[in-house]
Structure formats: structure tokens, C-alpha cells
């Protein structure tokens, strides 16, 4: 995941790599037995986002992984409800 918009933001790149690995494992495990999954990111940014499509933000990476794990779970016949709460420092930073 060496993307140019992580230049001088290596700590963000590391956080996103950890998020992807964690969620990719966590969601399929919990989704096998839970009917509802709630995910909260308390440091979602988008501090210093350089990509116009916001692919270098925590919430973008989180949603990408949650969508892909939903597909994995569907293949197992599971369909838990997934909810997300993204918290940043600015009240009106970005509305999704």
C-alpha cells in the first residue's frame, strides 16, 4: 500500500495497514455468530487527506474492508447488520 498520498504521513499508512489486517480478520470471526456488528473509529480524520477520493483516510479504508468482509460472510450464508461510527475532531469535517 505504498501510495503517493502517504508521503510524509507514514504513521497514517501504518495505521491503515493495521486497520485493514485487523478488520479483515475480526469481522468474519464475529460475523459468524453475531447478528449485528458495530465498528467505531475514534480517530477517523480526515487529517491531511491528500487523495481527492479520500482513499487515504481511515473511514475510507474501514468502509472498504467492511464491504469486502460482508461479501465473505454472505458466502457463508451470514448477513449481520453492520454499523459504523467515525469520530474526528471537527464537528462538520465530512458528512457521509
N, C-alpha and C positions, 0 to 999 in steps of 0.2 A: 504494500500500500504506500509506495513512495510517490506521492502525488506532489506536483509543484506548489500547490497552495499550502503545504505544510512547512515550507521553508521558514526558518526562524520560529517555528511553532512545533518543534519536535515533541514537546510534552503533550500537546494535543493529539498528535499522531499516536503516541504510546497509549494514551487514554482510550482512543478509539479502537486500537488493536485489542486492548483488554476487554472493552465492551463487547466487541464482536465475538471474541472467543467465549466470554462468559455467557452472553445471551444465547449463543448458538448451542451451548450445552444445557443451560438452565431451562429454557422454555420447553424443549422436547421432554425433558425429565418431568417437570412439573405438569406439563400439559397431558401427560399420560394418565394422571389421576385427578387433576383439578378441573373444575368446570369454568373457572374464572382465573385469569392471570392479570395482576396489576403491576405495572412497572413504573418506578419513579426515578427520575434523574434530577438530582438537586443542583447540579452544576451544568445545565444544558447549554449555556451560552446564549447566543452565538458569538462570543467574544472573538474578534479578529477574523471573522469569516472572510475568506478571500475568493472562494468559488461562487460565481453568480447563482448557481443552482443549490447552494448551501450544502454540498456534499461533504464539506469539511467541518460540519457541526455535529455535536453529539446527537441531537434529536434526529437528524437525517440518518445517521448510522444506525441508531436504535430502531427506527421505523423500518429501515431496510432489512435488518436482521429479523425483527418480529414478523414481517410479512413472509420472509423465506421460511421461518420455522412454522408458521401457520400452514404452509404447504406440506411440510414434513409431517405435521400432526394430522392433516387431512388424509394423507396417505395411510395413516394408521387407523383411520376411522374416528379420529378425535377432532372436536371443534370447540375448544374453550373460548370464552369471550376474552378478548384482550383489551385492556385499558392502559393508557399511558398518562403520566403527569410529568411535564417538563417544567422545571423551575429555573429561572435565570435571575439576574439582578435587576433588570429593568422591567417595570410593570408592562409596558407596551412594546417590547422589543420586536416580537414577531408573533402574529396570530396565525394558527394553522386551522 
